[in-house]
Amino acid sequence: MGDENSSMSRDRDRELLIPVADTAAADAAAASSPKPSSSSSSHHAGRETFYKVLRSWASKKFMTGCVILFPIAITFYITFWFIHFVDGFFSPIYAQLGIDIFGLGFVTSITFIFLVGVFMSSWLGASVLGLGEWFIKRMPLVRHIYSASKQISAAISPDQNTQAFKEVAIIRHPRIGEYAFGFITSSVILQNYSGDEELCCVYVPTNHLYIGDIFLVNTKDVIRPNLSVREGIEIVVSGGMSMPQILSTIDSRIIPGDISRTSRS
């Protein structure tokens, strides 16, 4: 009985000593293995830093290339699409004649548009146009489409007599200290108990050039900057990115404080 107890105790002692021995052996092996030197670790850190700087530089240069090429690609794509679109008006006629020259239909279309402009500027052309409009305005659905399209074309017309946007205007909106960019489309006289008041009809575009709000503003409260209508349209279409750094007013009734605030805005 005593021998069995002593043998069992020896077995337990052996089981307890084996992990300790294994751990000691592992520690000895780790101690005997060569440790990385400080020079190799610094070399590794320097290489990682170099890779990070290289990736950052390459990413910035790639984005710079995208920023430069994007407007160029969009311009060429739209121009190419426009040439194909205009070329499609007369190219079928040349195709029937057996003539296949790229751009010939486009040149013909541009020439045709130019001749229409010359003809419509004459008295005979204006008479023909007036007669055509008389028929169109009596069609139930077509007259609304034609009227809206004519107003849009009149907004950018080079003829100042028929131009829908008379002047570029800046008004205080929606509160004092803030300004809205718009166009003067007409003027109106408001008759009230205190007398007649001259108001300007200012059209303020919102998310598109032809979608916006109309404000009736006193003529004295309208700031007229030194911008043409075409420049104002470019500013609206570009979302304000083509806005000049400095704006000056051509209205002498605006006090200097308002001019400086307008320039900063």
Secondary structure, DSSP 4 states (H G I P E B T S, - for coil): -HHHHHHHHHHHHHHHHHHHHHHHHHHHHHHHSPPPPHHHHHHHHHHHHHHHHHHHHHHHHHHHHHHHHHHHHHHHHHHHHHHHHHHHHHHHHHHHTT---TTHHHHHHHHHHHHHHHHHTSHHHHHHHHHHHHHHTTSTTHHHHHHHHHHHHHHT-S-TTT-S--EEEEEE-SSTT-EEEEEEEEEEEEEETTEEEEEEEEEEEEEETTEEEEEEEEGGG-B-BS--HHHHHHHHHTTTTT--S---B--TTS-HHHHHHHHH-
